[in-house]
Amino acid sequence: MDRLTAVRVFVEVADRGSLTQAAEHLDMSAAMVSRYLAAVEGWFDARLLHRTTRKVSLTDAGLAALPSCRQMLDIAEEARHIAAQRNREPAGVLRVTTAGSFADAQLTAALIEYQQQYPRVEIVLSVADKATDLVAERFDLAVRITNTLDPTMITRQLARCRSLLCASPDYLQRHGLPRSADDLRRHRCIAHAFGIGKQYRLTRKDGETITVPVNWSFHTNETALLRRAALSGAGIAMLPTYYLGDDLRSGRLVHLLPDHEPESLGIHAIYLSRQHQPLALRMLVDFLVARFAGETAPWDRLLGECS
């Protein structure tokens, strides 16, 4: 006997309080409904329903079993929905938001590659360094770099974001090369306006974490401008490795204190719900996980010796 159908019959009878009404709704005979109910009680090894000539009510065992039965039906429906969508080509509009620097360095190219595979998907990409209200601004997906996640959102980690301390050769020629973390106190440092306060928190090769007070000489709310300031010789900057490959390989920026690394952050895909997701969104998240996944992000593998 089909167990899923039997569970559906039990839930329907529990909701309607009547075998006859459940049978009419399910387009079954009353005898068939009774057989399904008997099967469910046999599987649970418990009496789930009190039956009288006038009504049907749940026993204590029935009350305990009902939530699990509802969940079973929900999971089965979601699986059916997923299987049905897998046979269709993704299409429609996806609204995506992320930080400007990550869009520039990594995400835009990934989205274009995804569209080349699925040309019927239209993507609207918005950039903002601050967290965005997905509901109010009608975004399907946010890609955020953070270790602080909203527990009401669904998230999947795409990669880890490492950062490095770096400066231009021009700055180092004028101000000298820091040889230790304490040397940072006497240097000009530049920072993201929504950053880490007047200090660097660094982890040494031996695993010890230290905090070094520093003095900021330049602030900006955009990582791209922070990089531009570093290239212009404004001072020592903490910048993400996803944005630094070409600068380090070309020598435009110099990696400082390689034995001291800033805290890494998670790069997360953030969306509202797992249930009834558009096929295009679910496949995009899977695509990004495959493209960026791994303890070492693809840009860090390319960075090689420069990082």
QUITAZI-V934338 format. One line per field, one symbol per residue. burial: # if it has 9 or more other ideal C-beta (glycine too) atoms within 8 Angstrom, else .. A space follows every 50 residues. Layout:
burial->???
This chain:
burial->...###########.####.###..#.#.#.######.###..#...##. .....#.##.##..##..##.##..#.#..##..#....###.####### ###.####.##.###..#..#.#.###.#..#.#....########..#. ..#.#.############..##.....#..#.###.######......## ####.....#.#.#.#.#.#.###.##.###.#############.##.. .######..#.#.########.....#########.###.##....#### ..#...#
